[in-house]
Amino acid sequence: MKKIFLASILVIAVVASTFLVWEYVNYLDYSRKTLHETERWAVIFDSHGDIIAVEATSNEVWSALVNMHQDGSEMWIGGLVEEYGNNWGFRFKPDTINVAEIAAEGAQTWIADISENTNYWMHTWSRETYVFARVTETHT
């Protein structure tokens, strides 16, 4: 009977430990993808299921992001791409962030594509780049 009890405790401990490690790894992944510098930032979730933090300096753009968060709408969110120390290796330059109902076809992409082709989006395209996304969090 003691062996069954000890085995049960061991199984519970292993499951709990595995869960805690899994949650910690997910937290680290989230933190690296949503790295930001200011207290006013939002998390966007693109059409391919990836997330990134955006920090809009424009009050008008910030209001649009907050409204999108509240109503759950999806729009084109973007700006000029610049290198950055997050998991993706880039961010949208804060003073260029824009929200639009439509975007030029050549400017449309997704977060992972920008990450994999940062040089193209920064230097070859070198204009505002947009991802179709919804706002999942706002922080002030």
C-alpha positions in Angstrom: 0.0 0.0 0.0 2.9 2.4 0.8 4.4 1.6 -2.6 1.2 2.7 -4.4 1.0 5.8 -2.3 4.6 6.8 -3.0 4.2 6.0 -6.7 1.1 8.2 -6.8 3.0 11.0 -5.1 5.9 10.6 -7.5 3.5 10.7 -10.6 1.8 13.9 -9.2 5.2 15.5 -8.6 6.4 14.7 -12.1 3.2 16.0 -13.7 3.3 19.2 -11.7 7.0 19.8 -12.4 6.4 19.2 -16.1 3.5 21.7 -16.1 5.6 24.4 -14.3 8.5 24.0 -16.7 6.1 24.2 -19.7 4.5 27.4 -18.3 7.9 28.9 -17.6 9.2 28.2 -21.2 6.0 29.7 -22.6 6.4 32.8 -20.4 10.0 33.2 -21.7 8.9 32.8 -25.3 6.1 35.4 -24.7 8.5 37.8 -23.1 11.1 37.6 -25.9 8.4 38.1 -28.6 6.8 41.1 -26.7 9.9 43.0 -25.7 9.2 46.7 -25.4 10.8 49.9 -24.1 7.8 52.1 -23.0 4.9 51.7 -20.6 2.4 52.2 -23.4 2.4 49.2 -25.6 0.1 46.7 -27.3 0.4 43.0 -28.3 -0.8 42.2 -31.8 -1.8 38.7 -33.0 -1.3 38.3 -36.8 -3.2 36.1 -39.2 -0.6 33.4 -38.9 -0.9 33.1 -35.1 2.3 35.1 -34.1 2.5 37.9 -31.6 4.7 41.0 -31.3 4.6 44.2 -29.2 4.0 47.5 -30.9 4.6 50.9 -29.2 2.8 53.7 -31.0 3.9 57.2 -30.2 0.9 58.8 -31.9 -2.1 59.3 -29.6 -4.4 58.8 -32.6 -2.8 55.5 -33.5 -2.8 54.4 -29.8 -6.6 55.2 -29.6 -7.1 53.0 -32.7 -5.2 50.2 -31.1 -7.2 50.5 -27.9 -10.5 50.5 -29.9 -9.4 47.4 -31.8 -8.6 45.7 -28.6 -12.1 46.5 -27.2 -14.1 45.5 -30.2 -11.9 42.6 -31.4 -11.6 43.9 -35.0 -8.7 43.0 -37.3 -6.9 45.6 -39.4 -3.6 46.2 -41.1 -1.0 47.3 -38.5 2.5 48.3 -39.4 5.2 50.8 -40.0 8.8 51.0 -41.0 10.7 47.9 -40.0 13.9 48.3 -37.9 16.2 45.9 -36.2 15.4 45.1 -32.6 16.5 42.8 -29.8 13.4 40.8 -29.5 12.8 37.2 -30.5 11.8 38.3 -34.1 14.9 40.5 -34.6 12.7 43.5 -35.6 10.0 45.8 -34.6 7.8 48.5 -36.2 9.5 51.8 -35.6 7.2 53.4 -32.9 6.9 56.9 -34.6 5.8 55.3 -37.9 3.2 52.8 -36.7 -0.1 53.1 -38.5 -3.4 51.3 -38.5 -5.3 50.9 -41.8 -8.3 49.2 -43.3 -6.5 48.5 -46.5 -2.8 48.3 -47.4 -0.8 48.1 -50.6 -0.5 44.5 -51.7 3.3 44.7 -51.8 3.3 45.9 -48.2 1.3 43.0 -46.8 3.0 40.2 -45.0 3.1 38.5 -41.6 5.4 38.7 -38.5 7.4 35.5 -39.2 8.0 36.5 -42.8 9.4 39.9 -41.7 11.6 38.1 -39.2 12.9 35.6 -41.9 13.4 38.4 -44.5 14.3 41.5 -42.3 16.9 42.7 -44.8 14.3 42.8 -47.6 11.7 44.6 -45.6 14.2 47.1 -44.1 16.4 47.8 -47.2 14.8 46.6 -50.4 11.2 47.4 -49.7 12.2 50.2 -47.2 8.6 51.5 -46.8 5.8 50.9 -44.4 5.1 47.2 -44.0 1.8 45.8 -42.7 0.5 42.6 -41.0 -3.2 41.8 -40.7 -3.8 41.5 -37.0 -5.9 42.0 -34.0 -4.9 43.6 -30.7 -4.9 41.1 -27.9 -3.5 43.3 -25.1 -3.0 47.0 -24.3 -0.8 48.3 -21.5 -0.4 51.8 -20.2 
